[in-house]
C-alpha cells in the first residue's frame, strides 16, 4: 500500500495540474520562468574569468 503524497507546485504548494506540470497554473509557471530569466536562481561554481573568452 502506497502512502505517497500527491505532487505539489514548487511555487506555491498547491496541487499540481497536469496541463501545467510540475506547476499548478500558468501564473506559477510564468513566475518560475521569470525568476530564471532574471537570474533569481543560481548554481554555485567558480567565478567566471572574462579574460578567458
Secondary structure, DSSP 8 states (H G I E B T S, - for coil): -------B-TTT--B--GGGTTSSSHHHHHHHHHHHHTT-S--------GGG-
